[in-house]
C-alpha cells in the first residue's frame, strides 16, 4: 500500500496538516480521530501497516532509542509515520498534541 509512504492531499491546494491541542478539538474532531485510530489498528489493510510501525517502535525501544541522541528526530519521524497512516484512512485527521499547561502548573512539578 503506497499510501502509507505518500499520504497527502495533492488535489486540494492549500490543505495542510494543522495539529490542534486536544482541548481545543471539537467533539466531532475527537470522535473522528478516535474512530480513524481504531480503524487503522483493527481493519485491513491498515492494521498490517500499523502493526509494522508498532514492531519498529518495539525494536527501537529494545535497542535503547529512549536514551540515544537520535530519540527526538526518531520520535518525530515515528509520529509523522503514524499520522500518515491515519491520513490514508481519512486525510482530514491529524494527531493532536497535549498542552500540559492546562493540566499542571509545571511539567517539572512532581505534584
Secondary structure, 3 states (H helix, E strand, C coil): CCHHHHCCCCCCCCCCCCCCEHHHCCHHHHHHHHHHHHHHHHCCCHHHHHHHHHHHHHHHHHCCHHHCCCHHHHHHHHHHHHHHHHHHHCCCCCCCECCHHHCCCCCCCCC
